[in-house]
Amino acid sequence: MIWFLAFTLFAIGSAAGFVMHRSDFCLAGAFRDLFLFRQGRMLRILMLLAVVVMPLYEAGRLLGLFSVPFPLFGPPSLVNPLGGLLFGVGMVLAGGCVVGTLYKMAAGRLTSLIAFAGLLAGSALYAEIHPWWAKLARRGTLSASVTLPQMLDLSPALLLAPLAVVACFCLRRWWQQGLLHQESYAEGHLQPWKAALWLALLSCASALVIGMPMGVTTAYAKLAGMLEALFIPGHVANLALFATEPLNFIHPLWDIPLRGGPGPRLDGIALAQFPLIAGILCGSACSALRLGEWRFYPRVPIKQCLWAFVGGTLMGLSARMAPACNVWHLMGGLPILAGQSLLFVAGLFPGAWLGSRLLRKFVI
Amino acid sequence: MTATPMDELELDIRGQVCPSTLLTTLKEVNGNFDRLKAGTLRLVVKTDARDATGTIPPMVKSMGFEVSVLKEQGYYTIVIVKEQQA
């Protein structure tokens, strides 16, 4: 069963990596371009993704295929927007978010490789401040409930249905105005709106297979812990973060227990996220190779490399502070109206604005 | 009628962080606006950023230039010249 789950998640990751590379699906760009170029196309595409995922998640919940809210989502806290803000700055400086960094790195981009190293460094850095930050997050807790429908004591459908209707109305207008279409001369280009539909289906497939939407950053913390343990095992063993096991549930479809956390061991998190990461890398690399576009250009301005590392570090750090990355919140939390995700996204906007200003001033 | 001699300015932005291609190109277009408009300069941008083939052409076209995109070995060349009168 474990191998079946791992292989299926690898396949989901591969499809996601392929689709993202072909469509240049950039979640960081969605927020950045709003401030840098006054363009909102990718944000509209993101809305399309969320609107498609919303009823699918709700249907899955009603059919008992998976639990909503998903495991690992906790109550909202005042620290979530701060995590979103730092994450927004980081993803703009790094030239891509936690998944964008993966698929661009797999296609041969040096700055993404450096940003990935920063992601691991940031995750390791968070482990040092975790006890203090976790205490702050607990003090800032806003509600005992996880999602907005839970907070308002309403059926999720009652909130989701009107939202979906309004969003569909907007999307129809944008479609008629051609605002969802992306002109491109790149070979094998996939329209981002089509990619959004694919990613919506893949997010649901992930929820079916492992009971959770796509997410990668707890595995980054795990990887950072594993690397750190090679050099300072005693220190790693004493870090509180690596002893936590926030994942602890029984998958309703397969009836298997899944437990795990960011600690440097092979557990439920490793099963859920390592195959997905490997798949994204593989899918993107295959796409680039098939197009003859896999190239490694080492001659990159040194300041871009340095800022990519800073951006990656900020993302790694804030993804644990938030306490998850943008992919988890945007594709998993927003469609179920998770309080953490709503606050995280509220922080992403000022973060992307600040990151765009820093990018213009210092990076390019 | 004699052809105007045309200089070529090449920007090699391969491998750079996103969205360097678009920002650098716009900076160069603005910096050389008069020469590009006069048809004495053509700007050649080499990039491996696939998204740049979708972002640069519409922006530069809206500034009144003609743009062509060519796929090379592992990267794209975007050529920006004075708009030809019909």
HADDOCK unambig.tbl for C-alpha pairs under 7 A between the chains (distance, minus, plus):
assign (segid A and resid 24 and name CA) (segid B and resid 50 and name CA) 6.91 0.50 0.50
assign (segid A and resid 24 and name CA) (segid B and resid 51 and name CA) 5.91 0.50 0.50
assign (segid A and resid 95 and name CA) (segid B and resid 17 and name CA) 5.53 0.50 0.50
assign (segid A and resid 95 and name CA) (segid B and resid 18 and name CA) 4.79 0.50 0.50
assign (segid A and resid 109 and name CA) (segid B and resid 15 and name CA) 5.90 0.50 0.50
assign (segid A and resid 110 and name CA) (segid B and resid 15 and name CA) 6.75 0.50 0.50
assign (segid A and resid 111 and name CA) (segid B and resid 17 and name CA) 6.07 0.50 0.50
assign (segid A and resid 182 and name CA) (segid B and resid 54 and name CA) 6.74 0.50 0.50
assign (segid A and resid 183 and name CA) (segid B and resid 54 and name CA) 5.06 0.50 0.50
assign (segid A and resid 184 and name CA) (segid B and resid 53 and name CA) 5.48 0.50 0.50
assign (segid A and resid 184 and name CA) (segid B and resid 54 and name CA) 3.90 0.50 0.50
assign (segid A and resid 185 and name CA) (segid B and resid 53 and name CA) 5.38 0.50 0.50
assign (segid A and resid 185 and name CA) (segid B and resid 54 and name CA) 6.30 0.50 0.50
assign (segid A and resid 185 and name CA) (segid B and resid 69 and name CA) 6.65 0.50 0.50
assign (segid A and resid 186 and name CA) (segid B and resid 50 and name CA) 5.67 0.50 0.50
assign (segid A and resid 186 and name CA) (segid B and resid 53 and name CA) 6.04 0.50 0.50
assign (segid A and resid 292 and name CA) (segid B and resid 74 and name CA) 5.58 0.50 0.50
assign (segid A and resid 293 and name CA) (segid B and resid 74 and name CA) 4.09 0.50 0.50
assign (segid A and resid 293 and name CA) (segid B and resid 75 and name CA) 6.39 0.50 0.50
assign (segid A and resid 294 and name CA) (segid B and resid 74 and name CA) 6.50 0.50 0.50
assign (segid A and resid 295 and name CA) (segid B and resid 74 and name CA) 6.35 0.50 0.50
assign (segid A and resid 297 and name CA) (segid B and resid 14 and name CA) 6.58 0.50 0.50
assign (segid A and resid 297 and name CA) (segid B and resid 15 and name CA) 5.08 0.50 0.50
assign (segid A and resid 300 and name CA) (segid B and resid 15 and name CA) 6.20 0.50 0.50
assign (segid A and resid 300 and name CA) (segid B and resid 16 and name CA) 5.74 0.50 0.50
assign (segid A and resid 304 and name CA) (segid B and resid 17 and name CA) 6.60 0.50 0.50
assign (segid A and resid 364 and name CA) (segid B and resid 20 and name CA) 6.27 0.50 0.50
